[in-house]
Each structure stands twice: as C-alpha cells, then as structure tokens.
C-alpha cells in the first residue's frame, strides 16, 4: 500500500541522511540541510537549488540502469542539467 511504501522510503531517507551527517562530522564538514518536500522530485530539487544559497547540490542514484533511466527519466541527470549550480551525483556503490 502507498502509505507503507512512503513510510519505508522516508525511514530509508532518514538513515541515509544520518549516515551522511556522521561522515561529514568526521571529515569536519558542515551539517547538511534537510527538508521533506512534495512534488515531482527533479522539479522540486531544481527549484530549491535555484532559489537557495547553496554551494553544492548532492543527489543520489537509484541504479535502475540505462533502460530504466531512459524509460523513467533520471532525476540526477535533470538536476545536474537544470540546477544552475554544481551538482554532485552519488551512486550506491554497486
């Protein structure tokens, strides 16, 4: 069901953000800013990136492969092309 999938996705996102915070603290980096927003992912990220005062936008990939990216579109590619500032795309390591 949609509600369960959303809850699971949000929990996974929280875990990833916490892992990023730990790594940034260990490296002496800044605390990442986080905010949960609704809307089409690429459009929402691009809008926030353009309107905000950010030095870098970091997005991940889901690893769908070429066919999946071609059929479904790629959030990271769209953000990198339209954000108007540097974008770092981080893969899942697979």
Secondary structure, DSSP 8 states (H G I E B T S, - for coil): -HHHHHHHHHHHHHHHHHHHHHHHHHTT----------S-HHHHHHHHHHHS--S-EEEE----HHHHHHHH--HHHHHHHHSSS-EEEE----
